[in-house]
Amino acid sequence: MIIRTALPVLLTLVAALHASADEPKVPQLVRQLAAKEVEARWAAARELIGLGVEKAAPTFIQALGSKDARVREVSAWSLGELAPRPEPFSSKPIRPTPTTAKAITALQQALDDKQVDVAEMAALCLGKYGELAAPTLPALMRALRHRAQGVRMATINALMQVGPHAVPPLTRALRSRDAAVRWAAAFTLGGLGHQAARAMPALKRLRADPDKKVAEAAAASLSSIQASVKAQRRQPNHLGPKTR
C-alpha cells in the first residue's frame, strides 16, 4: 500500500526534476536560433521542440518577433512541427488548445512578414494545422495576392490542407479581377477534390475566362473534382441518395 501511494509522488518528482533540468537550456537554445551556422539553428529548434508544445510554442511565438529573419523563419517552421497530429486509426477531430490557437495566430501574422522566406514558411506551416487553421482563411486569401510566387504556392497548399472550409472563399475568388487570383483559386479547388463539389458550377463558367491559363485551370480542376466525386460514390461507406 505504501509503495502504491508513493509511486505517483515519485513519478511527479522525477518529471519535475526532468523539467527543471531542461529550464537552463532554454535561453541558450533560443540564442542558438540566431547562430550563423544553419545546422546549429535547426538543431536548437529541434531540441526546443523536444520540450513539448506547451513549453516550446510560447518560446517560438515570442521568437517570431525577432529582428533577425533567420530566427523568424526557423521559429515559423518549429511551430509547424508542433502542430497536433491525429491519432492513428482514430476519427476523432483534433481539438485546439489555447497554446495551439496562439501558435496559429502567430503564423497568421507572419504571413505579412516583409521577408519572403518567413512569409512562405508561415503559409506552409499553417497548412500543417489543417482545419484548425480555418480562422486564418481571410489572411490566406489575401496571401494569394502576394508578390512572391513561392508565398502564393505555399498558400495554395495551406488552403488545400484547411479543407472544405476553404471552398466558399475560393469560389468567390473565382470572380476576382486579378487573373492570378482566379487561377490560384481554380487550381486550389481542383486539389480539394470532391470536397469542392459545390464549386463545380462556378468552375464550369470559368472555362470561358478570357485568360487562357485561367480557363485551362478551371477545366482541369473541374475534371479532377468530377473524378473525385465519382470515386467517392464508389466507396463502400458512401451514403449517397437512395435509388428506387
LOLOGU-852467 format. One record per atom (N, C-alpha, C): x, y, z; residue in one letter. Coordinates in steps of 0.02 Angstrom, whole numbers, padded with zeros to 5 digits, always signed. Layout:
<recs>
XYZa;...
</recs>
This chain:
<recs>
+00042-00060+00000m;+00000+00000+00000m;+00044+00063+00000m;+00098+00061+00040i;+00143+00119+00044i;+00175+00132-00024i;+00196+00076-00057i;+00227+00082-00122i;+00179+00111-00173i;+00115+00086-00172r;+00065+00111-00220r;+00052+00185-00210r;+00051+00206-00146t;+00038+00276-00131t;+00097+00320-00150t;+00157+00294-00139a;+00217+00335-00151a;+00235+00339-00225a;+00216+00289-00265l;+00236+00288-00335l;+00215+00349-00374l;+00152+00371-00371p;+00133+00431-00408p;+00173+00492-00387p;+00187+00497-00322v;+00225+00554-00297v;+00296+00553-00325v;+00326+00493-00326l;+00394+00486-00353l;+00396+00504-00427l;+00345+00481-00464l;+00342+00496-00536l;+00335+00571-00548l;+00296+00603-00506t;+00287+00676-00512t;+00352+00712-00498t;+00389+00688-00447l;+00453+00719-00430l;+00504+00710-00485l;+00505+00650-00515v;+00552+00636-00570v;+00536+00682-00629v;+00472+00690-00645a;+00452+00733-00700a;+00471+00805-00687a;+00461+00827-00624a;+00478+00895-00605a;+00553+00907-00610a;+00593+00858-00588l;+00665+00864-00591l;+00689+00867-00664l;+00657+00826-00706h;+00675+00825-00777h;+00658+00892-00809h;+00600+00920-00791a;+00579+00984-00819a;+00626+01039-00797a;+00644+01038-00732s;+00688+01090-00706s;+00758+01085-00737s;+00778+01024-00755a;+00843+01015-00788a;+00844+01045-00857a;+00784+01046-00890d;+00779+01075-00957d;+00778+01150-00956d;+00755+01180-00900e;+00745+01253-00897e;+00808+01292-00915e;+00867+01276-00886p;+00926+01315-00902p;+00945+01313-00976p;+00924+01259-01011k;+00941+01252-01081k;+00905+01302-01125k;+00845+01321-01106v;+00802+01360-01150v;+00834+01425-01173v;+00858+01468-01127p;+00889+01531-01151p;+00948+01518-01199p;+00987+01467-01183q;+01045+01451-01226q;+01022+01429-01295q;+00969+01387-01298l;+00943+01364-01362l;+00912+01421-01402l;+00879+01467-01367v;+00849+01524-01401v;+00903+01566-01434v;+00958+01577-01398r;+01014+01614-01426r;+01043+01578-01487r;+01042+01512-01484q;+01071+01472-01538q;+01028+01475-01601q;+00965+01496-01595l;+00922+01503-01653l;+00949+01555-01701l;+00989+01601-01675a;+01018+01654-01716a;+01089+01638-01739a;+01110+01577-01730a;+01178+01558-01750a;+01189+01566-01825a;+01250+01582-01845k;+01265+01590-01916k;+01263+01523-01952k;+01282+01470-01917e;+01282+01404-01947e;+01210+01377-01952e;+01191+01359-02012v;+01123+01335-02024v;+01107+01274-01981v;+01153+01226-01979e;+01141+01165-01941e;+01131+01179-01867e;+01167+01228-01841a;+01161+01245-01770a;+01091+01273-01755a;+01066+01315-01800r;+01000+01344-01790r;+00946+01291-01789r;+00948+01246-01838w;+00895+01195-01841w;+00903+01143-01785w;+00964+01130-01764a;+00974+01084-01708a;+00944+01113-01644a;+00953+01177-01634a;+00924+01210-01575a;+00848+01207-01577a;+00821+01219-01637a;+00748+01217-01645a;+00721+01147-01628a;+00755+01096-01653r;+00731+01028-01640r;+00734+01011-01566r;+00786+01035-01532e;+00791+01020-01461e;+00737+01056-01422e;+00721+01117-01442l;+00666+01153-01409l;+00599+01118-01422l;+00590+01094-01483i;+00528+01058-01500i;+00520+00997-01455i;+00577+00965-01438g;+00576+00906-01395g;+00551+00920-01325g;+00549+00983-01305l;+00524+01001-01239l;+00447+00997-01235l;+00415+00991-01293g;+00342+00986-01293g;+00308+01051-01312g;+00248+01045-01337v;+00213+01103-01365v;+00200+01158-01313v;+00180+01138-01253e;+00162+01189-01202e;+00222+01231-01181e;+00281+01201-01182k;+00341+01238-01162k;+00375+01271-01222k;+00375+01237-01279a;+00413+01263-01336a;+00374+01315-01376a;+00309+01305-01384a;+00270+01351-01427a;+00275+01424-01405a;+00266+01439-01340p;+00272+01510-01320p;+00340+01539-01337p;+00392+01498-01333t;+00460+01521-01349t;+00465+01540-01423t;+00437+01497-01466f;+00440+01510-01538f;+00395+01568-01558f;+00338+01574-01524i;+00292+01630-01538i;+00327+01696-01524i;+00362+01698-01468q;+00399+01759-01450q;+00456+01771-01499q;+00489+01717-01521a;+00545+01723-01566a;+00524+01748-01635a;+00460+01739-01652l;+00435+01765-01716l;+00437+01841-01719l;+00446+01872-01662g;+00452+01945-01660g;+00524+01969-01664g;+00570+01922-01674s;+00641+01940-01677s;+00655+01985-01737s;+00706+02027-01731k;+00728+02068-01787k;+00767+02028-01839k;+00789+01969-01818d;+00829+01925-01861d;+00782+01881-01902d;+00783+01888-01968a;+00739+01849-02011a;+00753+01775-02006a;+00816+01756-01993r;+00834+01685-01986r;+00799+01654-01926r;+00794+01692-01872v;+00760+01669-01812v;+00685+01662-01825v;+00657+01711-01861r;+00585+01709-01875r;+00568+01649-01920r;+00612+01635-01969e;+00598+01578-02014e;+00600+01512-01977e;+00652+01501-01937v;+00657+01437-01902v;+00602+01431-01849v;+00580+01486-01821s;+00526+01485-01771s;+00459+01467-01804s;+00448+01493-01864a;+00386+01476-01900a;+00386+01401-01917a;+00443+01376-01940w;+00449+01304-01955w;+00435+01263-01893w;+00462+01284-01837s;+00455+01247-01775s;+00382+01244-01752s;+00346+01300-01760l;+00276+01300-01742l;+00236+01252-01786l;+00258+01245-01848g;+00227+01195-01892g;+00239+01124-01868g;+00300+01112-01844e;+00317+01045-01818e;+00278+01029-01755e;+00256+01080-01719l;+00219+01071-01657l;+00144+01063-01668l;+00123+01066-01731a;+00052+01058-01746a;+00027+00989-01723a;-00032+00986-01694p;-00058+00921-01669p;-00070+00873-01727p;-00054+00810-01715r;-00064+00758-01765r;-00123+00713-01744r;-00162+00690-01792p;-00217+00645-01775p;-00190+00578-01750p;-00227+00549-01704e;-00207+00483-01679e;-00219+00430-01732e;-00173+00381-01737p;-00181+00328-01787p;-00247+00291-01778p;-00281+00278-01834f;-00343+00239-01835f;-00398+00272-01793f;-00395+00337-01784s;-00446+00372-01745s;-00481+00424-01790s;-00547+00427-01784s;-00585+00475-01824s;-00604+00537-01782s;-00579+00539-01720k;-00595+00595-01676k;-00563+00659-01702k;-00602+00713-01705p;-00572+00776-01728p;-00522+00804-01678p;-00472+00837-01703i;-00422+00867-01659i;-00450+00932-01631i;-00448+00939-01566r;-00474+00999-01535r;-00416+01046-01517r;-00423+01109-01535p;-00368+01156-01521p;-00362+01173-01447p;-00302+01181-01425t;-00288+01204-01357t;-00274+01279-01361t;-00275+01314-01305p;-00258+01386-01307p;-00189+01398-01337p;-00141+01354-01322t;-00074+01362-01349t;-00074+01352-01425t;-00111+01303-01450t;-00116+01292-01521t;-00147+01352-01556t;-00199+01380-01526a;-00232+01438-01555a;-00184+01497-01560a;-00142+01506-01509k;-00093+01561-01509k;-00040+01550-01564k;-00021+01487-01573a;+00029+01471-01625a;+00000+01487-01694a;-00062+01469-01705i;-00095+01482-01770i;-00100+01557-01782i;-00118+01595-01730t;-00122+01667-01737t;-00054+01698-01754t;-00002+01672-01721a;+00066+01697-01733a;+00087+01684-01805a;+00071+01625-01831l;+00089+01608-01900l;+00049+01651-01949l;-00013+01664-01932q;-00055+01708-01974q;-00023+01777-01981q;+00000+01804-01925q;+00032+01869-01926q;+00097+01868-01966q;+00131+01810-01965a;+00194+01804-02002a;+00183+01802-02077a;+00121+01792-02099l;+00108+01795-02171l;+00124+01864-02200l;+00122+01915-02158d;+00135+01983-02180d;+00208+02003-02170d;+00251+01954-02153d;+00321+01969-02142d;+00352+01997-02206d;+00393+02049-02200k;+00424+02080-02258k;+00475+02034-02291k;+00502+01987-02252q;+00549+01938-02279q;+00510+01881-02312q;+00520+01873-02376v;+00481+01823-02414v;+00488+01753-02386v;+00549+01733-02367d;+00560+01666-02341d;+00519+01652-02278d;+00511+01703-02237v;+00472+01696-02175v;+00398+01689-02191v;+00373+01731-02236a;+00303+01728-02256a;+00286+01661-02288a;+00331+01637-02330e;+00321+01572-02363e;+00319+01516-02312e;+00365+01517-02264m;+00367+01466-02212m;+00303+01469-02170m;+00280+01528-02155a;+00219+01535-02114a;+00159+01504-02150a;+00154+01515-02215a;+00099+01486-02254a;+00103+01410-02254a;+00163+01384-02267l;+00172+01312-02268l;+00152+01280-02201l;+00172+01314-02147c;+00160+01285-02081c;+00089+01294-02057c;+00054+01344-02081l;-00017+01349-02066l;-00054+01288-02094l;-00031+01265-02152g;-00062+01207-02182g;-00057+01145-02139g;-00005+01141-02098k;+00004+01083-02054k;-00049+01079-01999k;-00083+01135-01988y;-00135+01135-01937y;-00203+01115-01966y;-00206+01104-02031g;-00266+01080-02063g;-00327+01123-02049g;-00382+01091-02031e;-00445+01127-02020e;-00440+01175-01961e;-00393+01164-01916l;-00385+01209-01859l;-00365+01279-01882l;-00337+01284-01943a;-00316+01348-01969a;-00372+01385-02006a;-00432+01359-02003a;-00489+01391-02038a;-00499+01464-02018a;-00488+01483-01954p;-00496+01555-01937p;-00448+01601-01975p;-00396+01574-02004t;-00347+01616-02040t;-00365+01623-02115t;-00422+01597-02136l;-00440+01598-02207l;-00438+01668-02238l;-00464+01720-02205p;-00459+01786-02236p;-00386+01807-02250p;-00341+01791-02203a;-00271+01808-02214a;-00240+01766-02269a;-00259+01701-02273l;-00233+01658-02325l;-00258+01681-02394l;-00320+01702-02398m;-00347+01726-02461m;-00309+01789-02484m;-00292+01832-02437r;-00252+01891-02454r;-00183+01871-02479r;-00156+01818-02449a;-00089+01795-02468a;-00086+01768-02539a;-00144+01751-02567l;-00145+01729-02637l;-00124+01785-02684l;-00127+01846-02658r;-00107+01905-02698r;-00035+01926-02685r;+00001+01886-02646h;+00070+01905-02629h;+00113+01912-02691h;+00160+01958-02688r;+00203+01972-02746r;+00249+01913-02763r;+00265+01872-02712a;+00312+01816-02722a;+00275+01752-02740a;+00296+01719-02793q;+00263+01657-02814q;+00269+01603-02761q;+00326+01600-02727g;+00335+01549-02676g;+00284+01554-02620g;+00268+01615-02600v;+00218+01626-02548v;+00149+01606-02574v;+00134+01624-02636r;+00069+01606-02665r;+00060+01530-02668r;+00112+01494-02690m;+00107+01422-02695m;+00102+01389-02626m;+00138+01416-02578a;+00133+01390-02509a;+00063+01402-02482a;+00033+01458-02500t;-00035+01474-02478t;-00085+01426-02509t;-00075+01410-02572i;-00119+01361-02606i;-00117+01295-02568i;-00057+01273-02550n;-00050+01211-02512n;-00087+01215-02445n;-00080+01272-02411a;-00113+01280-02347a;-00189+01277-02354a;-00215+01310-02406l;-00287+01310-02417l;-00314+01240-02431l;-00275+01200-02467m;-00295+01131-02479m;-00298+01092-02414m;-00251+01105-02369q;-00249+01070-02305q;-00306+01091-02258q;-00327+01154-02264v;-00383+01178-02223v;-00447+01139-02240v;-00453+01120-02305g;-00508+01078-02325g;-00572+01115-02345g;-00630+01084-02333p;-00693+01111-02358p;-00709+01182-02333p;-00681+01202-02277h;-00694+01270-02252h;-00668+01322-02303h;-00620+01303-02344a;-00590+01350-02392a;-00631+01357-02456a;-00680+01313-02466v;-00716+01313-02530v;-00756+01378-02541v;-00795+01403-02493p;-00833+01465-02507p;-00789+01524-02526p;-00736+01541-02487p;-00696+01598-02508p;-00659+01587-02574p;-00639+01524-02588l;-00606+01510-02651l;-00655+01518-02710l;-00716+01497-02700t;-00767+01504-02752t;-00780+01578-02767t;-00782+01618-02715r;-00790+01690-02725r;-00730+01720-02762r;-00671+01693-02748a;-00610+01719-02779a;-00608+01704-02854a;-00649+01658-02878l;-00652+01644-02949l;-00677+01705-02988l;-00709+01752-02953r;-00735+01812-02985r;-00688+01872-02977r;-00629+01860-02951s;-00581+01914-02941s;-00561+01947-03007s;-00545+02011-03004r;-00522+02047-03063r;-00450+02027-03081r;-00416+01999-03032d;-00346+01979-03041d;-00343+01908-03070d;-00317+01901-03130a;-00314+01836-03162a;-00272+01786-03122a;-00219+01811-03089a;-00176+01766-03050a;-00215+01737-02991a;-00259+01777-02962v;-00300+01753-02906v;-00352+01703-02931v;-00382+01717-02988r;-00431+01670-03017r;-00397+01603-03032r;-00337+01606-03060w;-00301+01545-03075w;-00286+01506-03011w;-00262+01541-02960a;-00244+01508-02896a;-00305+01477-02864a;-00361+01512-02865a;-00422+01486-02834a;-00446+01423-02871a;-00445+01426-02938a;-00467+01369-02977a;-00421+01309-02965a;-00356+01320-02965f;-00307+01267-02954f;-00317+01235-02885f;-00328+01276-02835t;-00336+01251-02766t;-00399+01209-02759t;-00453+01232-02789l;-00516+01195-02786l;-00508+01126-02817l;-00469+01121-02870g;-00457+01056-02901g;-00421+01009-02853g;-00376+01037-02814g;-00339+00997-02765g;-00382+00973-02707g;-00439+01004-02697l;-00484+00984-02643l;-00530+00926-02663l;-00529+00909-02727g;-00568+00851-02749g;-00643+00857-02735g;-00673+00802-02712h;-00746+00801-02701h;-00769+00851-02648h;-00722+00873-02605q;-00741+00922-02555q;-00761+00989-02586q;-00740+01000-02649a;-00755+01062-02683a;-00812+01054-02733a;-00853+01003-02725a;-00907+00991-02773a;-00954+01051-02780a;-00962+01090-02727r;-01006+01148-02730r;-00980+01201-02778r;-00916+01199-02793a;-00887+01250-02837a;-00891+01231-02911a;-00918+01173-02927m;-00919+01150-02996m;-00956+01198-03043m;-01015+01224-03025p;-01048+01271-03071p;-01006+01332-03087p;-00972+01359-03036a;-00929+01418-03047a;-00870+01401-03091a;-00842+01341-03083l;-00786+01320-03124l;-00807+01309-03196l;-00867+01284-03205k;-00893+01275-03274k;-00896+01342-03310k;-00920+01393-03275r;-00924+01460-03306r;-00854+01487-03320r;-00806+01470-03276l;-00739+01498-03282l;-00701+01469-03341l;-00726+01415-03370r;-00693+01386-03429r;-00694+01434-03488r;-00738+01484-03484a;-00742+01535-03537a;-00704+01598-03519a;-00660+01594-03468d;-00622+01653-03447d;-00578+01677-03505d;-00573+01744-03513p;-00532+01770-03567p;-00457+01755-03560p;-00436+01742-03498d;-00366+01722-03487d;-00360+01647-03499d;-00317+01629-03547k;-00311+01558-03566k;-00290+01514-03508k;-00241+01537-03468k;-00216+01497-03413k;-00271+01485-03361k;-00311+01536-03348v;-00366+01529-03300v;-00417+01479-03326v;-00435+01485-03390a;-00484+01440-03420a;-00459+01368-03417a;-00395+01358-03431e;-00367+01290-03429e;-00366+01263-03358e;-00351+01305-03310a;-00351+01283-03239a;-00421+01264-03217a;-00470+01303-03239a;-00540+01288-03222a;-00561+01221-03250a;-00544+01209-03314a;-00563+01146-03346a;-00529+01086-03312a;-00465+01094-03297a;-00428+01039-03265a;-00455+01025-03195a;-00469+01077-03157s;-00495+01067-03089s;-00564+01037-03090s;-00604+01058-03137l;-00671+01030-03144l;-00668+00955-03156l;-00623+00935-03200s;-00614+00863-03214s;-00590+00826-03152s;-00545+00856-03114s;-00519+00824-03053s;-00575+00815-03002s;-00615+00866-02994i;-00670+00862-02945i;-00721+00810-02966i;-00738+00809-03030q;-00787+00760-03055q;-00762+00689-03044q;-00698+00678-03058a;-00669+00611-03049a;-00669+00592-02975a;-00654+00640-02932s;-00653+00628-02860s;-00723+00612-02833s;-00772+00648-02859v;-00842+00637-02838v;-00863+00566-02857v;-00847+00545-02918k;-00864+00477-02940k;-00830+00425-02898k;-00766+00436-02882a;-00729+00388-02841a;-00758+00384-02771a;-00780+00441-02745q;-00809+00443-02678q;-00874+00404-02676q;-00913+00409-02729r;-00977+00373-02732r;-00968+00298-02736r;-00910+00277-02762r;-00897+00205-02767r;-00872+00176-02701r;-00857+00219-02652q;-00833+00194-02588q;-00889+00155-02553q;-00872+00099-02520p;-00924+00057-02487p;-00962+00095-02434p;-00930+00143-02401n;-00964+00178-02346n;-00996+00243-02368n;-00999+00254-02435h;-01029+00316-02459h;-01104+00315-02447h;-01129+00367-02416l;-01200+00372-02400l;-01232+00420-02451l;-01243+00398-02510g;-01274+00440-02561g;-01349+00432-02560g;-01384+00467-02605p;-01457+00462-02606p;-01479+00392-02628p;-01531+00367-02596k;-01556+00301-02613k;-01592+00302-02680k;-01582+00250-02719t;-01616+00245-02784t;-01673+00196-02777t;-01727+00211-02810r;-01786+00167-02807r;-01782+00111-02859r;
</recs>
